[in-house]
Amino acid sequence: MKLLVLAAPSGSGKTTLVHRLLKEFPKLAFSVSATTRKPRLNEQDGIDYHFLSLTEFKRKIKSDFFLEWEEVYEDNFYGSLKSDVQRLWDKGQTVVFDIDVYGGIRLKEKYDLNTLSIFIMPPSIEVLEDRLRKRGTDNEERIHDRLAKAKEEISFATNFDHVIVNDQIETAFKQIQHLVTKFINR
């Protein structure tokens, strides 16, 4: 039972890195998070996220269906379903979490010795802002909110086992690849 947690502020490149890891390591399996946010273009329910209504998400919280959950923005919840994670563990896979910073910290606290936690650090707030704008998925107010949240989240980087600066995706991937190889082979 192993967990690989990659957490970062929105726009830091963690999802890109997670997808590369999944291609590289067949023993890894992706934990599909549940969320109350609306799907973005090309996102599919059950593949990218489990898209839930706010009422349904809160009902699952009360019924203790989540390994971890967080209200990332007002009425915008994210969480990891226990049943999904258990299904992957039952197959002997290391579960990979592409997760918010607070959820990552919670998982590390709960499963400390079985968890490798990696914080993906943007090179700077300016670079992060540029990435968010180029992504083209958020309006100006949302970008402002994401940047404010990123500054707060960066202050928690030391709660993770490793901090990788994603300035160049290839360099960051090689550093993570090395850490993951050691982790899954121990």
VEXZA-85782 format. One line per 10 residues: number of its first residue (from 1); their letters; for each residue x, y, z negated of N, C-alpha, C, O. Coordinates in nm, 4 decimals. Layout:
residues N
NUM	a	X,Y,Z,X,Y,Z,X,Y,Z,X,Y,Z ~ ...
end
This chain:
residues 186
1	mkllvlaaps	0.0833,-0.1173,0.0000,0.0000,0.0000,0.0000,0.0885,0.1245,0.0000,0.1370,0.1673,-0.1047 ~ 0.1090,0.1823,0.1191,0.1923,0.3018,0.1313,0.1133,0.4123,0.1998,0.0265,0.3877,0.2835 ~ 0.1471,0.5360,0.1608,0.0849,0.6541,0.2193,0.1943,0.7466,0.2704,0.2946,0.7702,0.2031 ~ 0.1731,0.7980,0.3898,0.2608,0.8992,0.4476,0.1778,1.0254,0.4623,0.0803,1.0281,0.5374 ~ 0.2165,1.1299,0.3905,0.1408,1.2547,0.3887,0.2197,1.3626,0.4611,0.3322,1.3944,0.4227 ~ 0.1602,1.4190,0.5661,0.2152,1.5372,0.6308,0.1163,1.6500,0.6078,-0.0003,1.6412,0.6462 ~ 0.1641,1.7552,0.5452,0.0789,1.8694,0.5139,0.1494,1.9962,0.5591,0.2722,2.0031,0.5647 ~ 0.0683,2.0965,0.5914,0.1241,2.2220,0.6412,0.0135,2.3236,0.6571,-0.1042,2.2883,0.6634 ~ 0.0513,2.4492,0.6636,-0.0480,2.5498,0.7015,-0.0957,2.5238,0.8444,-0.0224,2.4686,0.9266 ~ -0.2177,2.5638,0.8721,-0.2749,2.5497,1.0061,-0.1846,2.6177,1.1088,-0.1452,2.7329,1.0913
11	gsgkttlvhr	-0.1520,2.5448,1.2168,-0.0692,2.5997,1.3233,0.0781,2.5681,1.3101,0.1589,2.6155,1.3900 ~ 0.1150,2.4880,1.2098,0.2568,2.4563,1.1873,0.3086,2.3420,1.2745,0.4294,2.3193,1.2816 ~ 0.2186,2.2704,1.3404,0.2599,2.1615,1.4287,0.2487,2.0233,1.3686,0.2993,1.9271,1.4263 ~ 0.1834,2.0106,1.2535,0.1785,1.8786,1.1893,0.1020,1.7756,1.2711,0.1415,1.6591,1.2752 ~ -0.0062,1.8160,1.3360,-0.0845,1.7204,1.4144,-0.0035,1.6674,1.5315,-0.0096,1.5482,1.5617 ~ 0.0712,1.7530,1.5972,0.1595,1.7097,1.7066,0.2611,1.6087,1.6547,0.2857,1.5065,1.7188 ~ 0.3194,1.6366,1.5399,0.4189,1.5460,1.4820,0.3553,1.4132,1.4407,0.4151,1.3074,1.4604 ~ 0.2360,1.4177,1.3842,0.1662,1.2946,1.3444,0.1397,1.2072,1.4671,0.1629,1.0864,1.4628 ~ 0.0917,1.2664,1.5755,0.0646,1.1887,1.6972,0.1914,1.1226,1.7502,0.1871,1.0088,1.7969 ~ 0.3030,1.1926,1.7433,0.4301,1.1328,1.7877,0.4704,1.0168,1.6969,0.5175,0.9136,1.7448
21	llkefpklaf	0.4521,1.0338,1.5664,0.4859,0.9257,1.4733,0.4018,0.8014,1.4992,0.4531,0.6896,1.4962 ~ 0.2735,0.8208,1.5245,0.1847,0.7075,1.5499,0.2264,0.6300,1.6746,0.2120,0.5079,1.6790 ~ 0.2775,0.6991,1.7750,0.3262,0.6322,1.8963,0.4569,0.5571,1.8693,0.4811,0.4506,1.9261 ~ 0.5390,0.6127,1.7835,0.6718,0.5573,1.7551,0.6684,0.4374,1.6601,0.7485,0.3450,1.6737 ~ 0.5769,0.4390,1.5655,0.5740,0.3377,1.4598,0.4410,0.2625,1.4610,0.3407,0.3153,1.4131 ~ 0.4381,0.1403,1.5146,0.3139,0.0632,1.5205,0.2568,0.0274,1.3825,0.1377,-0.0016,1.3708 ~ 0.3396,0.0291,1.2797,0.2940,-0.0054,1.1448,0.2145,0.1086,1.0798,0.1515,0.0890,0.9759 ~ 0.2173,0.2277,1.1412,0.1436,0.3413,1.0886,0.0016,0.3425,1.1439,-0.0220,0.3038,1.2584 ~ -0.0923,0.3872,1.0613,-0.2320,0.4012,1.1038,-0.2843,0.5345,1.0525,-0.2546,0.5747,0.9401 ~ -0.3611,0.6014,1.1342,-0.4106,0.7354,1.1047,-0.5353,0.7331,1.0181,-0.6306,0.6608,1.0470
31	svsattrkpr	-0.5343,0.8123,0.9124,-0.6518,0.8316,0.8291,-0.7339,0.9453,0.8907,-0.6909,1.0606,0.8908 ~ -0.8501,0.9125,0.9421,-0.9377,1.0128,1.0027,-1.0097,1.0865,0.8901,-1.0887,1.0277,0.8164 ~ -0.9814,1.2154,0.8780,-1.0426,1.2966,0.7725,-1.1881,1.3277,0.8045,-1.2289,1.3332,0.9205 ~ -1.2639,1.3477,0.6992,-1.4008,1.3976,0.7130,-1.3964,1.5492,0.6976,-1.3135,1.6022,0.6236 ~ -1.4853,1.6186,0.7672,-1.4905,1.7640,0.7566,-1.6323,1.8140,0.7806,-1.7144,1.7476,0.8439 ~ -1.6579,1.9326,0.7283,-1.7857,1.9976,0.7534,-1.7753,2.1012,0.8647,-1.8763,2.1595,0.9041 ~ -1.6547,2.1249,0.9158,-1.6419,2.2234,1.0228,-1.6940,2.1669,1.1537,-1.7043,2.0454,1.1710 ~ -1.7263,2.2555,1.2444,-1.7767,2.2149,1.3759,-1.6615,2.1615,1.4608,-1.5480,2.2068,1.4464 ~ -1.6898,2.0654,1.5494,-1.5851,2.0128,1.6376,-1.5331,2.1202,1.7336,-1.6086,2.2040,1.7827 ~ -1.4025,2.1151,1.7586,-1.3433,2.1998,1.8618,-1.3582,2.1283,1.9958,-1.3945,2.0108,2.0016
41	lneqdgidyh	-1.3300,2.2003,2.1012,-1.3362,2.1443,2.2352,-1.2525,2.0164,2.2416,-1.1378,2.0154,2.1967 ~ -1.3075,1.9112,2.2957,-1.2421,1.7811,2.3155,-1.2247,1.6982,2.1886,-1.1688,1.5889,2.1968 ~ -1.2699,1.7444,2.0711,-1.2618,1.6627,1.9509,-1.3797,1.5658,1.9486,-1.4921,1.6001,1.9851 ~ -1.3496,1.4421,1.9039,-1.4522,1.3385,1.9014,-1.4753,1.2896,1.7595,-1.3811,1.2671,1.6835 ~ -1.6030,1.2735,1.7253,-1.6397,1.2227,1.5945,-1.5863,1.0811,1.5776,-1.6017,0.9968,1.6660 ~ -1.5232,1.0559,1.4629,-1.4693,0.9242,1.4331,-1.3288,0.9025,1.4862,-1.2627,0.8061,1.4475 ~ -1.2820,0.9895,1.5735,-1.1467,0.9783,1.6274,-1.0594,1.0917,1.5734,-0.9531,1.0673,1.5163 ~ -1.1049,1.2144,1.5917,-1.0303,1.3291,1.5407,-1.0686,1.3584,1.3958,-0.9824,1.3828,1.3114 ~ -1.1964,1.3556,1.3689,-1.2536,1.3768,1.2356,-1.3849,1.3018,1.2269,-1.4434,1.2632,1.3281 ~ -1.4304,1.2819,1.1033,-1.5686,1.2420,1.0785,-1.6404,1.3735,1.0505,-1.6215,1.4325,0.9441
51	flsltefkrk	-1.7217,1.4199,1.1434,-1.7907,1.5472,1.1285,-1.9195,1.5243,1.0492,-2.0099,1.4538,1.0939 ~ -1.9256,1.5856,0.9304,-2.0386,1.5679,0.8400,-2.1066,1.7017,0.8127,-2.0435,1.8071,0.8201 ~ -2.2343,1.6963,0.7814,-2.3027,1.8179,0.7364,-2.2527,1.8513,0.5959,-2.1981,1.7659,0.5261 ~ -2.2719,1.9744,0.5566,-2.2318,2.0169,0.4223,-2.3053,1.9348,0.3160,-2.2455,1.8947,0.2161 ~ -2.4334,1.9101,0.3372,-2.5135,1.8313,0.2431,-2.4593,1.6890,0.2318,-2.4444,1.6361,0.1217 ~ -2.4300,1.6277,0.3462,-2.3791,1.4906,0.3463,-2.2425,1.4826,0.2783,-2.2159,1.3891,0.2028 ~ -2.1560,1.5807,0.3052,-2.0229,1.5825,0.2443,-2.0359,1.5916,0.0918,-1.9704,1.5169,0.0190 ~ -2.1196,1.6825,0.0444,-2.1373,1.6999,-0.0998,-2.1975,1.5753,-0.1642,-2.1649,1.5421,-0.2782 ~ -2.2841,1.5074,-0.0923,-2.3412,1.3819,-0.1428,-2.2306,1.2764,-0.1580,-2.2292,1.2007,-0.2551 ~ -2.1402,1.2722,-0.0636,-2.0296,1.1763,-0.0713,-1.9329,1.2119,-0.1851,-1.8743,1.1227,-0.2465
61	iksdfflewe	-1.9162,1.3407,-0.2133,-1.8345,1.3808,-0.3282,-1.8966,1.3264,-0.4566,-1.8285,1.2652,-0.5388 ~ -2.0255,1.3495,-0.4724,-2.0959,1.3048,-0.5931,-2.0927,1.1533,-0.6080,-2.0913,1.1022,-0.7200 ~ -2.0917,1.0816,-0.4975,-2.0898,0.9349,-0.5003,-1.9483,0.8787,-0.5060,-1.9298,0.7572,-0.4988 ~ -1.8482,0.9657,-0.5188,-1.7076,0.9252,-0.5319,-1.6578,0.8454,-0.4103,-1.5886,0.7447,-0.4253 ~ -1.6936,0.8914,-0.2911,-1.6522,0.8253,-0.1674,-1.5149,0.8702,-0.1190,-1.4591,0.8094,-0.0277 ~ -1.4594,0.9761,-0.1788,-1.3344,1.0330,-0.1287,-1.2140,0.9980,-0.2153,-1.2225,0.9965,-0.3381 ~ -1.1031,0.9703,-0.1500,-0.9737,0.9550,-0.2158,-0.9289,1.0922,-0.2655,-0.8742,1.1061,-0.3749 ~ -0.9532,1.1917,-0.1831,-0.9258,1.3317,-0.2142,-1.0164,1.4155,-0.1267,-1.0606,1.3706,-0.0209 ~ -1.0446,1.5383,-0.1708,-1.1217,1.6319,-0.0901,-1.0880,1.7728,-0.1354,-1.0384,1.7941,-0.2460 ~ -1.1157,1.8682,-0.0483,-1.0847,2.0075,-0.0779,-1.1789,2.0983,-0.0001,-1.2118,2.0710,0.1153
71	evyednfygs	-1.2214,2.2051,-0.0636,-1.2939,2.3107,0.0068,-1.1872,2.4082,0.0556,-1.1442,2.4964,-0.0187 ~ -1.1450,2.3918,0.1802,-1.0323,2.4667,0.2351,-1.0707,2.6127,0.2592,-0.9939,2.7037,0.2280 ~ -1.1870,2.6337,0.3135,-1.2459,2.7668,0.3290,-1.3891,2.7557,0.2780,-1.4391,2.6446,0.2605 ~ -1.4554,2.8667,0.2539,-1.5903,2.8627,0.1990,-1.6824,2.7737,0.2830,-1.6979,2.7945,0.4033 ~ -1.7430,2.6745,0.2178,-1.8319,2.5760,0.2810,-1.7658,2.4975,0.3943,-1.8349,2.4421,0.4798 ~ -1.6346,2.4925,0.3952,-1.5588,2.4192,0.4960,-1.4730,2.3168,0.4218,-1.3620,2.3468,0.3779 ~ -1.5268,2.1954,0.4087,-1.4644,2.0897,0.3303,-1.3883,1.9923,0.4204,-1.4238,1.9709,0.5363 ~ -1.2829,1.9341,0.3636,-1.2072,1.8265,0.4274,-1.1827,1.7205,0.3211,-1.1678,1.7529,0.2032 ~ -1.1785,1.5938,0.3621,-1.1496,1.4879,0.2671,-1.1156,1.3574,0.3354,-1.1397,1.3391,0.4548 ~ -1.0587,1.2661,0.2564,-1.0194,1.1331,0.3049,-1.1115,1.0291,0.2429,-1.1177,1.0155,0.1207
81	lksdvqrlwd	-1.1818,0.9568,0.3265,-1.2766,0.8557,0.2793,-1.2038,0.7307,0.2287,-1.1187,0.6750,0.2982 ~ -1.2378,0.6880,0.1086,-1.1764,0.5694,0.0494,-1.1923,0.4467,0.1399,-1.0986,0.3686,0.1564 ~ -1.3099,0.4307,0.1974,-1.3375,0.3112,0.2782,-1.2469,0.3029,0.4007,-1.2019,0.1942,0.4370 ~ -1.2196,0.4162,0.4644,-1.1299,0.4167,0.5812,-0.9886,0.3776,0.5417,-0.9241,0.2972,0.6090 ~ -0.9412,0.4349,0.4326,-0.8044,0.4081,0.3870,-0.7904,0.2626,0.3437,-0.6923,0.1965,0.3781 ~ -0.8870,0.2130,0.2690,-0.8817,0.0739,0.2226,-0.8807,-0.0237,0.3404,-0.8090,-0.1237,0.3376 ~ -0.9593,0.0049,0.4425,-0.9629,-0.0808,0.5618,-0.8231,-0.0903,0.6255,-0.7821,-0.1982,0.6684 ~ -0.7516,0.0198,0.6315,-0.6172,0.0208,0.6909,-0.5166,-0.0495,0.6007,-0.4300,-0.1222,0.6494 ~ -0.5272,-0.0288,0.4695,-0.4388,-0.0987,0.3763,-0.4608,-0.2488,0.3840,-0.3653,-0.3262,0.3771 ~ -0.5866,-0.2906,0.3984,-0.6172,-0.4330,0.4085,-0.5503,-0.4972,0.5297,-0.5252,-0.6177,0.5310
91	kgqtvvfdid	-0.5217,-0.4167,0.6306,-0.4520,-0.4659,0.7501,-0.3002,-0.4604,0.7337,-0.2266,-0.4984,0.8248 ~ -0.2526,-0.4128,0.6171,-0.1088,-0.4047,0.5907,-0.0414,-0.2844,0.6538,0.0803,-0.2841,0.6722 ~ -0.1183,-0.1831,0.6869,-0.0619,-0.0658,0.7527,-0.0293,0.0446,0.6526,-0.0906,0.0543,0.5463 ~ 0.0679,0.1268,0.6887,0.0991,0.2480,0.6135,0.0065,0.3561,0.6663,0.0037,0.3829,0.7864 ~ -0.0689,0.4178,0.5770,-0.1704,0.5146,0.6184,-0.1094,0.6543,0.6272,-0.0440,0.7010,0.5340 ~ -0.1319,0.7197,0.7408,-0.0787,0.8534,0.7669,-0.1905,0.9557,0.7490,-0.2998,0.9420,0.8040 ~ -0.1600,1.0579,0.6708,-0.2550,1.1660,0.6448,-0.2031,1.2954,0.7066,-0.0938,1.3415,0.6737 ~ -0.2818,1.3528,0.7954,-0.2599,1.4866,0.8514,-0.3570,1.5730,0.7714,-0.4763,1.5769,0.8013 ~ -0.3058,1.6420,0.6701,-0.3936,1.6876,0.5628,-0.3572,1.8283,0.5166,-0.2472,1.8774,0.5419 ~ -0.4526,1.8920,0.4481,-0.4242,2.0235,0.3918,-0.3269,2.0090,0.2741,-0.3107,1.9002,0.2190
101	vyggirlkek	-0.2643,2.1171,0.2376,-0.1590,2.1166,0.1360,-0.2097,2.0652,0.0012,-0.1425,1.9844,-0.0628 ~ -0.3265,2.1106,-0.0425,-0.3770,2.0712,-0.1740,-0.4159,1.9236,-0.1772,-0.3943,1.8554,-0.2774 ~ -0.4729,1.8750,-0.0680,-0.5036,1.7322,-0.0581,-0.3762,1.6491,-0.0618,-0.3724,1.5430,-0.1241 ~ -0.2728,1.6971,0.0046,-0.1439,1.6280,0.0036,-0.0845,1.6191,-0.1356,-0.0311,1.5154,-0.1751 ~ -0.0941,1.7283,-0.2094,-0.0438,1.7291,-0.3469,-0.1234,1.6300,-0.4324,-0.0656,1.5571,-0.5130 ~ -0.2551,1.6273,-0.4151,-0.3398,1.5356,-0.4918,-0.3033,1.3897,-0.4641,-0.2939,1.3090,-0.5566 ~ -0.2828,1.3564,-0.3370,-0.2465,1.2183,-0.3033,-0.1115,1.1813,-0.3620,-0.0941,1.0703,-0.4123 ~ -0.0155,1.2732,-0.3561,0.1178,1.2465,-0.4112,0.1083,1.2237,-0.5624,0.1730,1.1336,-0.6157 ~ 0.0286,1.3044,-0.6307,0.0121,1.2866,-0.7759,-0.0522,1.1527,-0.8087,-0.0134,1.0868,-0.9052 ~ -0.1500,1.1124,-0.7291,-0.2266,0.9905,-0.7562,-0.1499,0.8628,-0.7192,-0.1611,0.7616,-0.7883
111	ydlntlsifi	-0.0725,0.8675,-0.6110,-0.0035,0.7479,-0.5599,0.1465,0.7741,-0.5473,0.2077,0.7364,-0.4473 ~ 0.2044,0.8365,-0.6449,0.3404,0.8886,-0.6400,0.4437,0.7955,-0.5759,0.5012,0.8303,-0.4727 ~ 0.4678,0.6809,-0.6332,0.5754,0.5937,-0.5850,0.5451,0.5295,-0.4500,0.6365,0.4840,-0.3813 ~ 0.4180,0.5255,-0.4117,0.3786,0.4663,-0.2839,0.3614,0.5707,-0.1741,0.3138,0.5394,-0.0650 ~ 0.4001,0.6944,-0.2031,0.3747,0.8037,-0.1092,0.5023,0.8755,-0.0706,0.5849,0.9089,-0.1556 ~ 0.5174,0.8989,0.0598,0.6199,0.9893,0.1117,0.5448,1.1143,0.1561,0.4624,1.1089,0.2474 ~ 0.5737,1.2262,0.0916,0.5044,1.3502,0.1265,0.6021,1.4474,0.1925,0.7117,1.4723,0.1423 ~ 0.5589,1.5011,0.3059,0.6423,1.5915,0.3851,0.5636,1.7192,0.4127,0.4511,1.7153,0.4627 ~ 0.6242,1.8310,0.3797,0.5647,1.9615,0.4082,0.6267,2.0142,0.5366,0.7488,2.0251,0.5470 ~ 0.5431,2.0470,0.6342,0.5902,2.1039,0.7608,0.5844,2.2562,0.7476,0.4770,2.3156,0.7377
121	mppsievled	0.7005,2.3162,0.7478,0.7136,2.4604,0.7270,0.7241,2.5311,0.8619,0.8048,2.4920,0.9463 ~ 0.6429,2.6350,0.8826,0.6614,2.7153,1.0040,0.7912,2.7956,0.9913,0.8327,2.8266,0.8796 ~ 0.8560,2.8298,1.1027,0.9808,2.9063,1.0953,0.9614,3.0434,1.0292,1.0515,3.0938,0.9621 ~ 0.8453,3.1022,1.0484,0.8123,3.2310,0.9878,0.6619,3.2532,1.0017,0.5947,3.1846,1.0787 ~ 0.6111,3.3480,0.9275,0.4685,3.3831,0.9386,0.4403,3.4416,1.0767,0.3326,3.4200,1.1322 ~ 0.5360,3.5156,1.1324,0.5178,3.5746,1.2652,0.5047,3.4667,1.3726,0.4200,3.4768,1.4614 ~ 0.5880,3.3644,1.3644,0.5802,3.2529,1.4592,0.4476,3.1795,1.4409,0.3831,3.1412,1.5384 ~ 0.4079,3.1605,1.3163,0.2808,3.0940,1.2884,0.1643,3.1725,1.3488,0.0748,3.1141,1.4099 ~ 0.1656,3.3034,1.3317,0.0601,3.3877,1.3888,0.0569,3.3746,1.5409,-0.0504,3.3657,1.6006 ~ 0.1731,3.3735,1.6024,0.1806,3.3589,1.7477,0.1229,3.2240,1.7920,0.0506,3.2175,1.8913
131	rlrkrgtdne	0.1541,3.1173,1.7197,0.1015,2.9842,1.7528,-0.0507,2.9805,1.7406,-0.1194,2.9247,1.8261 ~ -0.1023,3.0403,1.6335,-0.2472,3.0422,1.6142,-0.3170,3.1189,1.7263,-0.4229,3.0775,1.7734 ~ -0.2586,3.2288,1.7684,-0.3182,3.3077,1.8768,-0.3137,3.2308,2.0096,-0.4108,3.2311,2.0853 ~ -0.2014,3.1655,2.0370,-0.1877,3.0904,2.1626,-0.2797,2.9689,2.1660,-0.3207,2.9244,2.2732 ~ -0.3116,2.9159,2.0496,-0.4022,2.8007,2.0420,-0.5401,2.8378,2.0956,-0.6078,2.7559,2.1577 ~ -0.5807,2.9621,2.0709,-0.7045,3.0129,2.1286,-0.8328,2.9547,2.0726,-0.9357,2.9569,2.1402 ~ -0.8292,2.9027,1.9507,-0.9485,2.8406,1.8942,-1.0159,2.9265,1.7874,-1.1260,2.8940,1.7428 ~ -0.9512,3.0358,1.7456,-1.0029,3.1154,1.6349,-1.0181,3.2620,1.6736,-0.9414,3.3148,1.7541 ~ -1.1190,3.3268,1.6145,-1.1342,3.4708,1.6340,-1.0362,3.5448,1.5415,-0.9654,3.4823,1.4626 ~ -1.0331,3.6761,1.5518,-0.9378,3.7570,1.4762,-0.9537,3.7397,1.3250,-0.8544,3.7293,1.2530
141	erihdrlaka	-1.0770,3.7367,1.2774,-1.1008,3.7208,1.1340,-1.0486,3.5854,1.0849,-0.9881,3.5766,0.9780 ~ -1.0726,3.4804,1.1637,-1.0280,3.3456,1.1261,-0.8751,3.3372,1.1247,-0.8170,3.2733,1.0370 ~ -0.8105,3.4016,1.2216,-0.6630,3.4039,1.2237,-0.6112,3.4739,1.0983,-0.5169,3.4266,1.0348 ~ -0.6719,3.5847,1.0634,-0.6325,3.6573,0.9423,-0.6476,3.5672,0.8193,-0.5579,3.5622,0.7351 ~ -0.7600,3.4963,0.8086,-0.7838,3.4048,0.6960,-0.6791,3.2941,0.6926,-0.6266,3.2607,0.5864 ~ -0.6490,3.2371,0.8094,-0.5504,3.1280,0.8161,-0.4117,3.1756,0.7741,-0.3393,3.1031,0.7060 ~ -0.3746,3.2962,0.8139,-0.2431,3.3493,0.7761,-0.2348,3.3763,0.6261,-0.1327,3.3481,0.5634 ~ -0.3409,3.4303,0.5688,-0.3438,3.4538,0.4244,-0.3322,3.3207,0.3495,-0.2584,3.3097,0.2516 ~ -0.4055,3.2209,0.3967,-0.4009,3.0878,0.3341,-0.2616,3.0260,0.3499,-0.2111,2.9622,0.2576 ~ -0.1997,3.0450,0.4668,-0.0658,2.9907,0.4922,0.0364,3.0455,0.3923,0.1199,2.9708,0.3412
151	keeisfatnf	0.0299,3.1730,0.3652,0.1235,3.2334,0.2688,0.1080,3.1683,0.1319,0.2070,3.1416,0.0638 ~ -0.0150,3.1431,0.0922,-0.0407,3.0758,-0.0352,0.0110,2.9314,-0.0320,0.0773,2.8866,-0.1255 ~ -0.0198,2.8594,0.0758,0.0194,2.7185,0.0858,0.1710,2.7012,0.0862,0.2224,2.6062,0.0271 ~ 0.2418,2.7902,0.1510,0.3883,2.7815,0.1572,0.4487,2.7831,0.0169,0.5530,2.7221,-0.0065 ~ 0.3843,2.8517,-0.0753,0.4362,2.8573,-0.2122,0.4327,2.7210,-0.2823,0.4944,2.7044,-0.3875 ~ 0.3608,2.6230,-0.2249,0.3514,2.4894,-0.2835,0.4431,2.3871,-0.2143,0.4367,2.2681,-0.2450 ~ 0.5265,2.4319,-0.1232,0.6129,2.3401,-0.0469,0.7010,2.2544,-0.1372,0.7287,2.1388,-0.1052 ~ 0.7449,2.3099,-0.2487,0.8340,2.2343,-0.3377,0.7638,2.1183,-0.4084,0.8304,2.0371,-0.4727 ~ 0.6313,2.1086,-0.3982,0.5582,1.9953,-0.4553,0.5712,1.8694,-0.3694,0.5241,1.7628,-0.4089 ~ 0.6335,1.8806,-0.2542,0.6462,1.7690,-0.1610,0.7865,1.7095,-0.1687,0.8812,1.7756,-0.2112
161	dhvivndqie	0.7982,1.5831,-0.1267,0.9278,1.5150,-0.1305,1.0301,1.5824,-0.0395,1.1479,1.5929,-0.0735 ~ 0.9833,1.6279,0.0767,1.0730,1.6898,0.1753,1.0026,1.8070,0.2421,0.8807,1.8068,0.2593 ~ 1.0815,1.9066,0.2793,1.0320,2.0203,0.3564,1.1081,2.0214,0.4883,1.2310,2.0269,0.4900 ~ 1.0343,2.0161,0.5984,1.0931,2.0179,0.7325,1.0459,2.1447,0.8024,0.9257,2.1676,0.8160 ~ 1.1400,2.2266,0.8464,1.1051,2.3478,0.9202,1.0820,2.3093,1.0657,1.1705,2.2537,1.1307 ~ 0.9632,2.3389,1.1165,0.9304,2.3068,1.2555,0.9562,2.4285,1.3439,0.8647,2.4999,1.3849 ~ 1.0846,2.4485,1.3712,1.1255,2.5552,1.4624,1.1323,2.4989,1.6038,1.0823,2.5595,1.6986 ~ 1.1944,2.3831,1.6162,1.2030,2.3083,1.7424,1.1389,2.1720,1.7166,1.1821,2.0984,1.6279 ~ 1.0382,2.1396,1.7928,0.9606,2.0177,1.7679,1.0480,1.8918,1.7720,1.0275,1.8007,1.6918 ~ 1.1445,1.8853,1.8634,1.2309,1.7664,1.8733,1.3170,1.7484,1.7493,1.3321,1.6371,1.6991
171	tafkqiqhlv	1.3725,1.8566,1.7006,1.4558,1.8506,1.5803,1.3722,1.8098,1.4604,1.4125,1.7231,1.3829 ~ 1.2567,1.8713,1.4449,1.1679,1.8372,1.3331,1.1262,1.6907,1.3412,1.1246,1.6208,1.2399 ~ 1.0925,1.6443,1.4615,1.0498,1.5053,1.4765,1.1618,1.4091,1.4381,1.1363,1.3102,1.3694 ~ 1.2828,1.4352,1.4801,1.3951,1.3455,1.4472,1.4180,1.3394,1.2967,1.4485,1.2329,1.2432 ~ 1.4037,1.4511,1.2287,1.4198,1.4519,1.0828,1.3098,1.3683,1.0172,1.3368,1.2898,0.9263 ~ 1.1887,1.3850,1.0626,1.0765,1.3091,1.0059,1.0892,1.1611,1.0405,1.0632,1.0746,0.9568 ~ 1.1284,1.1331,1.1619,1.1466,0.9949,1.2073,1.2450,0.9212,1.1154,1.2212,0.8064,1.0778 ~ 1.3533,0.9864,1.0804,1.4535,0.9274,0.9906,1.3926,0.8976,0.8527,1.4114,0.7888,0.7982 ~ 1.3206,0.9935,0.7977,1.2574,0.9752,0.6662,1.1547,0.8623,0.6686,1.1494,0.7812,0.5762 ~ 1.0742,0.8570,0.7728,0.9697,0.7551,0.7835,1.0301,0.6164,0.8006,0.9812,0.5201,0.7415
181	tkfinr	1.1350,0.6051,0.8800,1.2019,0.4753,0.8978,1.2487,0.4209,0.7639,1.2256,0.3039,0.7333 ~ 1.3140,0.5039,0.6839,1.3611,0.4600,0.5520,1.2428,0.4214,0.4614,1.2496,0.3229,0.3878 ~ 1.1365,0.4991,0.4678,1.0206,0.4771,0.3810,0.9485,0.3463,0.4132,0.9200,0.2680,0.3225 ~ 0.9190,0.3220,0.5389,0.8404,0.2013,0.5705,0.9239,0.0736,0.5621,0.8687,-0.0360,0.5526 ~ 1.0566,0.0872,0.5656,1.1427,-0.0317,0.5583,1.1903,-0.0624,0.4170,1.2634,-0.1593,0.3967 ~ 1.1510,0.0170,0.3204,1.1971,-0.0104,0.1828,1.1127,-0.1150,0.1151,1.1380,-0.1495,-0.0003
end
